[in-house]
Amino acid sequence: MTRSRVVLPVLAALTVVFAGCGTTKIDSKKAEGLIKRSIAQAGNRVSSLHCPKDVKAKSGGTFECTFQLTDGRHGTVTVHMTNNSGHVTVHPSDYHVQ
């Protein structure tokens, strides 16, 4: 029996904000960079990654990003917004790899 080992990324946190028109929104490209770096720290490589655009920063809110690894595995990651200023965190348990 062959077992596939999934290495989960470490905790990542960053302020990823784009302010415009009086509304604070999450900068999807910065969020993608945060996720890509955390996946790389775990020894995996990302072939594609997408976070939604126009997410309003809201303390306690979440949003999901999708990714595919170079080995063919894919999944989602739940990103947690910790304040209204665009600070986000991603924990190892937020990654769901299939």
PELINJO-V150175 format. One record per backbone hydrogen bond with DSSP energy under -0.5 kcal/mol. CO is the residue of the C=O (numbers start at 1). NH is the residue of the N-H. Records with the same first field share a line. If there is no record, write none. Layout:
BEGIN
CO = NH  NH
END
This chain:
BEGIN
3 = 5
4 = 6
5 = 7
6 = 8
12 = 90
14 = 16  88
15 = 17
16 = 27
18 = 25
20 = 23
23 = 20  25
24 = 57
25 = 18
26 = 28
27 = 31
28 = 32
29 = 33
30 = 34
31 = 35
32 = 36
33 = 37
34 = 38
35 = 39
36 = 40
37 = 41
38 = 10  42
39 = 42  44
40 = 43
45 = 70
48 = 68
50 = 66
54 = 56
55 = 26
58 = 61
61 = 81
63 = 79
64 = 52
65 = 77
66 = 50
67 = 75
68 = 47  48
69 = 72
73 = 69
74 = 98
75 = 67
76 = 96
77 = 65  79
79 = 63
80 = 82  89
81 = 60
83 = 86
86 = 16
87 = 82  83
88 = 14
89 = 80
90 = 12
91 = 94
92 = 95
94 = 78
95 = 97
96 = 76
END
